[in-house]
C-alpha cells in the first residue's frame, strides 16, 4: 500500500495542473452548455481537467479505482480498496460566470473512508490539503479549529431554506446562513474557522465532499450525514444523506436540534 504522504503529494500536483487548465480556458474564452435533465452546467474546461486528472492519477496509482462527476461511472470502483473521488470543477456555474469561488476537489477514499484530500481555488491561490493522521493545511500553514462550547450567534454555510423550522424540531440554530457555490470550499472554510458550520439536508454527491471531509476532520472538526451517521464513501449510488459539519461541540448541539431536542 502506498504511503499517504506521497498520495497527497500526487493530489496536490494534479490540483495545481487543474488550476492551470482552468485559467487557460478562462483567458481564451469558456465554452459552456447545460447537462441533460437539469443537471447543471458543463464546460470544456471540466472535460479537459477530468481527462488530465484521470490519466495522471490512475497512471500514478493504477490499482486505485476512479469516481468522478464527469466520467461515466462503472461498478469496477466498488471492488477497489482505494478510490480517487474527484470533482474536476466544483462550482462550475461560478467558474463559467467569472467568479473566484470555484474549486478543484480531489479526494482519496480507502475502505470507504476519506483519507487524503485537496481543495484548490486557483483564482485565490488557496490550496487546502490533508491526509489522515497528518493534519490539515492551507498553503502550508496548519489548520486547527478552536474549541467552542456554546451555540451562539454565528454563520453557517448552506442554503437559507435549510434554516427553516421544519428541519429543526428542537428549534433553528442561531446561525446566519451564507452561500458558496463549491461544496468542497464550504467544508474547507469551516476547517479554516472562517465559518461555524456546514449544513445540508439534501443528499450530497460524494465527489463534492470527499476531499473537504478529510480536511475538516484533520483540522479537528466532525462531519456526519444529516442524521448523525458516519459517512461511508465509494457507495453504489455515490451519494451521502446530507451533511452536518462543525467542531465537535457545535456538531452535537446542531444534531440535537435536528433530532428534536429542546434548545
Buried (B, 14 or more C-beta within 10 A) or exposed (E): EEEBEEBBBBBBBBBBBBBEBBEEBBEEEBEBEEEEEEEEBBBBBBBBBBBBBBEBBBEBBEEBBBBBBBBEBEEEBEEBEBBBBBBBBBBBBBBBEEEEBBBBBBBBBBEEBBBBBBBBBBBEEBBBBBBBEBBBBBEEEEBBBEEBEEBEEBBBBBBEEBBEEEBBBBEBBEBEBBEBBBBBBBBBBBBBBEBBBBBBBEEBBBBBBBBBBBBBBBBBBBBBBBEBEEBEBBBEEBBBBBBBBBBEBBBBBBBBBBEEEEE
